[in-house]
Every structure is written in structure tokens, then in C-alpha cells.
Amino acid sequence: MNDVLKDTRDDHVVIRDVTFRRGQRKIFDGVDLTVPRGKIVAIMGPSGTGKTTLLRLIGGQLKPDTGVVEVDGRRIPQLTRSELFEVRKSMGMLFQSGALFTDLSVFDNVAFPLRIHTDLPEDMIRDLVLIKLQSVGLRGASQLFPSELSGGMNRRVALARAIALDPGLIMYDEPFAGLDPIAMGVIVQLIKTLNQVFGMTSIIVSHDIHETASIADLIYVISDGKVIGSGAPQDLMQSEAPKIQQFIKGIPDGPVPFHYPAADFEEEIMAGQEQRGWFG
């Protein structure tokens, strides 16, 4: 049976025993997680643990070294380019940088996926774009360019573009970064509304524990290439696992070290001074 046939299971995304390397560094070492359909799932953990990489594996921008990556029963790494193009119609992605086209207006940025993936007439595209911009509070900025907007406003335009095709799955990479409290409240409520009213499945990568926990149904915590904890937000908050406690409470040093692995600091300083002849 062709891998692009749609599955009817309740799991929208399935990750099984995934390994992935960048050069000699192992980013994932047997990662397992599932994203239930219609739920908001958060992926959290210290910086550099591969959370954004996981989104790229789900979206097909990267391929795992080993393991299974499925979306709607489709094995993403095995899809042809044209099959992957079709699957991506049902995915929305809010990039951490926003990734807007700087030479296009706000209107044309949001219209872009509608023009690429549909044959809708321009008058219908116009209405849909204005609806999406209205939902993020920026309909009045439709003729401005990204350079004329604040970083937070650019992020909201990027979200309007991500939901332009009403995707079944939407992935958010640090959606709350750079937003003022009011804009953050709007985005949090919009994510929740898309999930509850339209049944979208949401995957959120974020360091903002409070805001993410307030809307997530399930949280996975990743560290050292593995899932070290998962569960409902209230369960993880009560976890006694040292790494999870360190992350949740923001403790600077602990099981996850603050310093990147290096030679002994004093020895390295002394060696440099000897090379410069400071000690005769």
C-alpha cells in the first residue's frame, strides 16, 4: 500500500525510535513521542536539544538517520517530492524568525500559500487574507511591508500566513518570543481557539513555561537526545526528576550544565600565559 494513504488513527504525528546526527554530534538517540489528533502538544527542554530540528523532521525538511516519522499515517522520509508537497498543504509552520518575504506586503505574504496551493480566484483570496489578518489584529496593516512592522507584529503576520490554508496540523517554533503581553495574550488565545473550534492539532516549541503550560494538553521534555519526561502540565510541574525540576524552575546549573564541555579553565588560562612568555 502506498505510504501516502491516509491513516484513520487518533495519533496525528508518530515519532518512533528516531536518531539524528549533525556531523559527530548525536541530536536524537531513540526519541519516541506521539501527538494526539486535535490536541495541543508542547515540546520543551534546554536550548540546543533539537526541538526545532524535530519540527523540521516532521515537516520533511530533514530526514532522520533511523526511525519512523509519520504524519496522518504517511511516512514522511519515504515520500517523493510531489507527495511531500501535497502533505505540506495540511501543515502550517510558524518559524521562529517569522520568515516573511521582505519584498512582499503583509497582504501578499499571507496570500502566498493560497496562490501556490489553490486555484481560488483573487476576490476569494482577498477575503480569506483579510479574515486571517483580522484574527491576529493586523487587518489594518495589510498594505505595509515587514520592515515597517515591529518584531512582534511580524510574528503575528507569520501566524496569519501559517493558518491561511486552515491546516490540520500547525507547528509553532517559539511563538511567544518577542511579543508584548497583550500580543502574547492574543496569540495564546488564538492557538487555543484554533484547537477547540477548528480541531487543529498544534505542536508548540517554546521556552515560555507559564504560557505554554496554560494551553497545552501534553508536554514532552527533551534532553540529551531523549524524551526525559512527558505528561499533562500539572503532572510535570510536580515531577521530582532533577532535570525536569531544573528546567521548570530555571536553576542555572545542575544535571544540565551551564558550561559547554571544555578543558579545565585554570589549566587553559595558565597554558596561554606560558605561551606568551609571561613566566619567563
Protein Blocks (a to p, Z undefined) as FASTA:
>chain_A
ZZkbccfbfblbdcehiacdehjbcfbghiacdddehiacddeddehilmmmmmmmmnop
accfbdcddeehiafklpcfklmmmmmmmpccddfklopafkbcfklmmmmmmmmmpccd
fklmmmmmmmmmmmnopmmmmmpcfklpcfklmmmmmmmmmmmnopabdcdehklgopaf
klmmmmmmmmmmmmmmnopacddddfblklmmmmpfbdcddeehiafbgcdfklmmmpcb
fklmmmmnopabdjbcfbdcdddfklmmmmmmmmnopnZZ
